[in-house]
Amino acid sequence: MGPDLEVIQIRPGESFAVKWHGYPYHTVRWHFHPEYELHQIVATKGRYFVGDFIGEFEVGNLVLTGPNLPHNWISEVPETVPLRCRLIQFSEEFIGGAITTFPELGAVSPLLDLSRRGVLFSTSVSRQVMPLLAEITHAYGVHRISLFMSIMEALSRETSPRVLASENYLPDPSGYMSAGMNQALAYIRENLTQQFNEGDLAAIAGQTPSAFSRSFRKHTGMSLLQYIKRLRINLACQILMSDEQAQISDICFEVGFNNLSNFNRQFLAEKGMPPSQFRRLVADNFAAARAA
């Protein structure tokens, strides 16, 4: 079975995405994305797949995967785990520009090259990175960049990186994207704020609407409406965090909603608070970070 495309959202005003999640989780599947990913296990053990590599992981497993390299971690647990892993995702454009601006970052270039086959880091490097990844999940502003640089420094000190996928394994994103569902997911990513329906996406995927609906839920763990709503609310959050002057009513229409009351209701259901409170709390957090 071919890997699924994961749509990565990096917020406006930020250089990279930082995430953490438990297990099971809807993105835990055989998937790929154009961004680099640094992935660390903080709980559970199990089996992981990177390209044509299959191995066993335990707490501390730290792996860097390159652009479009398929990967997945499957934990061996009978119950729900609230925090399984932390990860950073960043684009080739970002890291390339950073290396051009800061030549000292060139020390990580060999690792970035190796990551196209997946790189497993040593236990000692993983121990150095673990508290930095924990801290960066709640960091803002310049401190966030400082922690990213510290993580890159720790990675650059790796003396014995283990390359995972075989030398002749070459990711083929054009082949992955020929799959109908991935074409539909890419269309959603590129047209998120526009109006489209399940019939449009089913036609792109080459399926009937009912077959597409079943397949979409299997791939994403949610309905099409839930998926689009979540992406649009996340985009609204990004705008609220990066543009203090943007009116909430304008944001509503900008991210693809056509009714303000529905936008407010969906935002509340997704985030547990209205957009105005979200903006207020973000401002308070930024102020606290600056004062620290």
Buried (B, 14 or more C-beta within 10 A) or exposed (E): EBBBBBBBBBBEEBBBBBBBBBBEBEBBBEBBBBBBBBBBBBBBEBEBBBBEBEBEBEBBBBBBBBBBBBBBBBBEBEEEBEEBBBBBBBBEEBBEEBBEEEEEBEBBEEBBEBBBBBBBBBEEBBEBBBEBBBBBBEBBEEBBBEBBBBBBBBBBEBEEBBBBBEEEBEBEBEEBBEBBBBBBBBBBBEEBEEEBEBEBBBBBBEBEBEEBBEBBBEBBBBEBEEBBBBBBBBBBBBBBBEBEEBEBEEBBBBBBBEEBEEBBEBBBEBBEEBBEEBBEEBEEEBEEBEEE
